[in-house]
Amino acid sequence: MSAVPESADKKEEDTNIPDTEEGHRSDDSSDGSEGGASGEAEMDFLRNLFSQTLGLSPREKVLDELTMDGVAQYMKSGKCKNIICMVGAGISTSAGIPDFRSPGTGLYANLQKYNLPYPEAIFQIEYFKKNPEPFFALAKELYPGQFKPTVCHYFIRMLKDKGLLRRCYSQNIDTLERVAGLQGEDLIEAHGTFYTSHCVSFLCRQEYNLDWMKEKIFSDEIPKCDKCSGLVKPDIVFFGENLPARFFTSMKKDFPSCDLLIIMGTSLQVQPFASLVSRVPKNTPRLLINMEKTGQSDVLMGMLGFGGGMDFDSDKAYRDVVYLSTCDEGCLALADLLGWKEDLEELVKREHDLIDSKDKQDKAKMANQSVGAAEGNAPGAETGKSDKTV
C-alpha cells in the first residue's frame, strides 16, 4: 500500500518567484522618443524595488545545465553533501503496489467491491470507526511484507550508504523504505506507517507492533485492543487526522541545509507535503523523476505566497530539472551517470535474493508447524500417551 493523503489544506509560503532581469532595455522603440526608454527604466526600477522588498535577489545558477547530466556533475563535484528525497506512490508501482490516481489501474478506480459511498471514504477516519471492514479487507490485499523494494528504493539506500542522504520524506505507508535498509532516523513517513498501530480510544492508545496487526488482518479479524476492546488502527494518516509532529519539526531543520532535492513518483497534489518543494534554499537544484511534469504553478499564485512551484520550461528556469520516465528508469539513468549503476544492480539482486531466501524459510517453518499441529491432533498423539499397551 502506498501513499494515503491527509485532509490538511495548509499552504506553505513559496519563494520561487521568477528573477528580475537587471539592466534589460528594449532596443525596439516605435516612436524613437526618450519616453519609451524612460518608461522602461522606470519599470526596471520598480521590478528591482519589488524584488528587493521581497528578498528576491538574483539566483546563482548551481547546475552547469538543466539536465540529468548536470545534476550528476553537481553530485560528483563535492559540493552536494545533503540530499533530501521526496517520494510518493510512484516509487512502489513496479513492486506491484497500485498508486492512487492512475486512470483504470489506480487504487481509487478499483474499490467498487467494497460498496463505499465514494472511494476516499476508505481512508476517512470517521467512516473507518463506523465501518472498518473495507479498510482491513484492502489492507489484507496490500499488506507490507508481500512486496520487495524497487530499484528506486535501493537508490535512496545507496545515497544513505554514501553519506549523502539527509532524509527521505515519504508519502507511502508500504514500509518498503525500511525493508530497503533505511532506519527510522533516515525517514519521515509523512502519511504514517503500518510499522506500528494504536488503539483509537483517546483514553487508551495502547500500541501494537507490525506482527500483531498482521496476525489479526490475515485471520480476517477486526483488530480489537487487548486492553479496552477498542478498535485498533495502523498508524497511517487518514483524512481527518493530523500529520505526525515529527514531519513539521524535521522539515524546519532539514530543508534549509538541503543541497539537492530529488522528487520521485508523486503528483505533488496533497498539502502540506507538496509545499516542501519550496522549503529548500533558493539556489538549491530540484530534480523531478516522474512519468509527467508536476509541481508547477503559475507565477501570480507564487507572488501571492500560495506556492510558486517548479519551473522547468520558462526562460527564467535556473535550477529545476525534470526526467520523464518511471522512477526505476530514472534512478538507473542517474546511477549510470554517477558510475554507480553496476553497484546498484548488484545491491538490488543481493537484497532480493535475501528476501526470497527468508521468505522460503518462513514458508517452510509455517509448513512444519502445520504438520506438527496436525500430528498433535491425531488420536493417541497426546503427550505421554501411546496406542501401545503394556
C-alpha positions in Angstrom: 0.0 0.0 0.0 1.3 3.4 -0.9 0.5 6.9 0.0 -2.5 7.9 2.0 -3.5 11.6 1.5 -4.4 13.7 4.5 -7.1 16.4 4.8 -4.9 19.3 5.9 -5.1 22.1 3.4 -2.1 24.1 4.7 -0.3 26.2 2.2 3.4 26.9 2.7 4.9 30.2 1.5 6.9 29.7 -1.7 9.8 31.9 -2.7 10.2 30.7 -6.2 9.2 33.9 -8.0 11.0 34.4 -11.3 14.0 36.6 -11.2 14.0 40.2 -12.4 16.3 40.9 -15.4 18.5 43.7 -14.2 19.9 46.0 -16.9 17.4 44.9 -19.6 16.5 47.5 -22.1 14.3 47.4 -25.1 16.0 48.4 -28.3 12.8 48.5 -30.2 11.2 51.9 -29.7 8.5 52.6 -32.2 8.4 56.4 -31.9 12.2 57.0 -31.3 11.5 59.3 -28.4 13.1 59.1 -25.0 9.7 58.4 -23.5 9.9 54.7 -24.3 13.3 54.4 -22.8 12.4 56.4 -19.7 9.3 54.3 -19.2 11.3 51.1 -19.5 13.8 52.4 -17.0 11.1 53.2 -14.5 9.7 49.7 -15.0 13.1 48.2 -14.3 13.4 50.3 -11.2 10.0 49.1 -9.9 10.9 45.5 -10.8 14.1 45.7 -8.8 12.5 47.5 -5.9 9.7 44.9 -5.8 12.3 42.1 -5.9 14.5 43.6 -3.2 11.5 44.3 -1.0 10.5 40.6 -1.1 14.1 39.4 -0.7 14.3 38.1 -4.3 17.9 38.8 -5.2 19.1 37.2 -8.5 19.7 33.4 -8.1 23.1 31.8 -8.6 22.9 29.1 -11.1 24.4 26.0 -9.4 23.9 23.5 -12.3 26.0 23.7 -15.4 23.0 22.6 -17.4 19.4 21.8 -16.5 19.7 18.1 -17.4 20.2 14.8 -15.6 23.9 15.0 -16.6 24.0 18.5 -15.0 22.6 17.0 -11.7 25.1 14.1 -11.9 28.1 16.5 -12.4 26.9 18.6 -9.4 26.6 15.5 -7.2 30.2 14.5 -8.2 31.6 18.0 -7.5 31.8 17.5 -3.8 29.5 20.5 -3.2 26.4 18.3 -2.8 26.5 16.8 0.7 22.9 16.9 1.9 20.3 15.3 -0.4 16.6 15.2 0.5 14.3 12.8 -1.3 10.6 13.4 -1.5 8.8 10.2 -2.7 5.2 9.1 -3.4 3.3 6.1 -4.6 5.1 6.1 -8.0 8.3 4.6 -6.5 6.4 1.4 -5.4 4.3 0.7 -8.5 7.0 -1.5 -10.1 6.8 -3.6 -6.9 3.1 -4.4 -7.7 1.5 -1.8 -5.4 -1.0 0.5 -7.2 -0.8 4.2 -6.9 -3.9 6.2 -6.2 -4.9 8.3 -9.2 -3.8 6.5 -12.3 -6.9 6.0 -14.5 -8.0 2.4 -14.6 -5.1 1.0 -12.6 -5.1 3.3 -9.6 -6.4 2.3 -6.2 -9.3 4.7 -6.3 -10.5 3.3 -9.6 -10.8 -0.3 -8.2 -12.7 0.0 -5.0 -16.2 -0.9 -6.2 -16.3 -4.2 -4.5 -16.2 -2.5 -1.1 -19.5 -0.7 -1.6 -18.1 2.6 -0.5 -20.2 5.8 -0.8 -17.1 7.3 -2.6 -13.6 6.0 -3.0 -11.9 8.3 -0.5 -14.2 7.1 2.3 -12.0 4.0 2.8 -9.3 6.4 4.2 -11.6 8.7 6.2 -11.3 8.3 10.0 -15.0 8.8 10.8 -16.1 6.3 8.2 -13.4 3.8 9.4 -14.6 4.0 13.0 -18.1 3.0 11.9 -17.2 0.7 9.0 -13.6 -0.7 9.5 -14.2 -3.8 7.4 -13.5 -2.3 3.9 -10.1 -0.9 5.1 -9.0 -4.1 6.6 -10.1 -6.1 3.6 -8.0 -3.8 1.4 -5.1 -4.0 3.9 -5.0 -7.8 3.6 -4.5 -7.4 -0.2 -1.8 -4.8 0.0 -0.2 -5.6 3.4 3.5 -4.8 3.9 5.8 -7.8 3.6 4.2 -9.1 0.4 6.3 -6.9 -1.9 10.0 -6.3 -2.5 11.6 -2.8 -2.7 12.2 -1.4 -6.1 15.4 -0.1 -7.8 14.3 3.4 -6.7 14.2 2.3 -3.0 17.7 0.9 -3.2 19.0 4.0 -5.0 17.9 6.0 -1.9 19.6 3.4 0.2 22.8 4.0 -1.8 22.6 7.7 -1.1 22.5 6.8 2.6 25.4 4.4 2.3 27.5 7.0 0.6 26.7 9.6 3.3 24.7 11.9 1.0 21.1 11.3 2.3 19.9 14.0 4.7 16.4 12.5 4.9 13.8 10.7 2.9 10.3 12.2 3.2 7.8 9.6 2.0 4.1 9.7 1.4 4.0 5.9 1.4 2.8 3.6 4.0 4.1 0.3 2.5 7.3 0.3 4.7 9.4 -0.6 1.6 11.9 2.2 2.5 12.6 0.3 5.8 12.8 -3.0 4.0 15.4 -1.5 1.6 17.6 -0.6 4.6 16.6 2.9 5.7 16.3 3.3 9.5 13.8 5.4 11.4 16.1 8.3 11.7 16.6 8.3 7.9 12.8 8.5 7.3 9.9 10.9 7.7 6.8 8.9 7.0 4.6 11.9 6.4 1.4 9.9 6.0 2.2 7.4 8.7 3.1 3.8 8.5 1.9 0.2 9.1 5.0 -0.3 11.2 3.1 0.4 14.4 -0.6 0.6 15.4 -2.6 2.1 18.2 -6.0 1.8 19.8 -8.2 4.6 18.6 -9.6 5.2 22.0 -8.3 8.5 23.3 -8.2 7.2 26.8 -6.3 4.1 25.9 -3.9 4.5 22.9 -2.3 1.1 23.5 0.5 0.4 21.0 0.8 -2.8 18.9 3.6 -3.9 16.5 3.5 -5.0 12.9 3.4 -8.7 13.6 0.4 -8.3 15.9 -1.6 -6.3 13.3 -0.6 -8.8 10.6 -1.9 -11.8 12.5 -5.2 -10.0 13.0 -5.6 -9.0 9.4 -4.7 -12.4 7.9 -7.0 -14.1 10.4 -9.8 -11.9 8.9 -10.4 -10.4 12.4 -11.2 -6.7 13.0 -8.3 -5.8 15.3 -9.5 -5.0 18.8 -7.5 -3.7 21.7 -6.4 -6.3 24.3 -6.7 -3.7 27.0 -10.0 -1.9 26.3 -11.6 -3.8 23.4 -11.5 -0.6 21.3 -10.7 -0.6 17.6 -7.0 -0.7 16.7 -5.8 1.2 13.6 -2.4 1.2 11.9 -0.6 4.5 12.4 -1.3 5.7 8.9 -2.8 9.2 8.4 -6.4 9.2 7.4 -8.4 12.1 6.1 -9.4 13.9 9.3 -6.2 13.2 11.1 -3.1 15.4 11.7 0.3 14.6 10.2 3.0 13.3 12.6 4.5 16.1 14.7 8.0 14.9 13.5 7.1 15.9 10.0 6.9 19.6 11.0 9.8 19.6 13.4 12.1 17.8 11.0 11.3 19.9 7.9 12.4 23.1 9.7 15.8 21.6 10.4 16.4 19.6 7.2 15.3 21.8 4.3 17.4 25.0 4.9 20.6 22.9 4.6 19.5 20.9 1.6 22.0 20.9 -1.3 19.8 18.8 -3.7 16.1 17.9 -3.7 15.1 14.7 -5.6 11.4 14.3 -6.0 10.1 10.9 -7.3 6.8 9.3 -8.0 4.5 11.9 -6.6 1.7 14.0 -8.1 2.5 16.8 -5.6 -1.2 17.4 -5.2 -1.6 16.8 -1.5 -0.8 19.5 1.1 1.2 20.1 3.2 3.6 17.5 1.6 3.6 19.2 -1.8 4.7 22.5 -0.3 8.0 21.1 0.8 9.5 21.8 -2.6 9.5 25.5 -1.7 11.3 24.9 1.6 14.8 24.4 0.1 17.1 27.4 -0.3 16.5 29.5 -3.5 19.6 28.2 -5.3 19.2 24.5 -4.4 18.6 22.4 -7.5 15.5 20.3 -7.7 15.2 17.1 -9.7 11.8 15.6 -10.6 11.8 11.9 -11.8 8.2 11.2 -12.8 6.0 10.0 -15.6 4.7 13.5 -16.1 5.6 17.1 -15.1 4.1 18.1 -11.8 4.6 20.6 -9.0 4.3 23.6 -11.3 2.1 26.5 -10.6 1.6 30.0 -12.1 3.7 33.0 -11.2 0.9 35.1 -9.8 0.0 32.4 -7.2 3.7 32.3 -6.2 3.9 36.0 -5.8 0.8 35.9 -3.5 2.5 33.3 -1.3 0.5 30.3 -2.3 3.3 28.2 -3.6 5.1 29.1 -6.8 6.1 25.5 -7.6 8.8 24.5 -10.0 9.9 26.0 -13.3 11.2 23.6 -15.9 10.5 25.4 -19.2 10.5 29.1 -19.0 13.4 31.4 -19.9 13.7 32.1 -16.2 14.3 28.5 -15.3 17.6 28.1 -13.4 17.6 25.1 -11.1 14.7 22.7 -11.8 15.3 19.5 -13.9 12.7 17.0 -15.0 13.4 13.5 -16.2 10.3 11.9 -17.6 10.4 8.1 -17.0 9.5 5.5 -14.4 11.2 6.1 -11.1 13.3 2.9 -11.6 14.5 4.0 -15.1 15.3 7.5 -13.8 17.3 6.2 -10.9 19.3 3.8 -13.1 20.0 6.6 -15.6 21.3 8.8 -12.7 23.3 6.0 -11.2 24.9 5.3 -14.6 26.0 9.0 -14.9 27.4 8.8 -11.4 29.2 5.5 -12.1 27.0 3.6 -9.6 24.8 1.6 -11.9 26.7 -1.7 -11.6 26.8 -1.4 -7.8 23.1 -0.5 -7.7 22.1 -3.5 -9.8 24.2 -5.8 -7.6 22.6 -4.3 -4.5 19.1 -5.0 -5.8 19.9 -8.6 -6.8 21.6 -9.3 -3.4 18.8 -7.8 -1.3 16.1 -9.5 -3.4 17.9 -12.9 -3.1 18.0 -12.4 0.7 14.3 -11.6 0.8 13.4 -14.6 -1.3 15.6 -16.8 0.9 13.9 -15.6 4.1 10.5 -16.0 2.5 11.3 -19.6 1.7 12.5 -20.3 5.2 9.4 -18.7 6.7 7.1 -20.7 4.5 8.9 -23.9 5.3 8.7 -23.1 9.0 4.9 -22.5 8.7 4.5 -25.8 6.8 6.4 -27.7 9.6 4.2 -26.0 12.2 1.1 -27.0 10.3 2.3 -30.6 10.0 3.2 -30.6 13.7 -0.3 -29.3 14.6 -2.0 -31.9 12.5 0.1 -34.7 14.1 -0.7 -33.3 17.5 -4.4 -33.6 16.8 -4.1 -37.2 15.7 -5.6 -39.9 18.0 -3.1 -41.0 20.7 -0.8 -38.1 20.0 -1.2 -36.5 23.4 2.0 -36.0 25.3 3.0 -39.1 27.4 0.4 -41.3 25.7 0.7 -44.2 23.2 -1.5 -46.5 21.3 0.6 -49.4 22.5 -0.5 -51.4 25.5 2.0 -52.6 28.1 
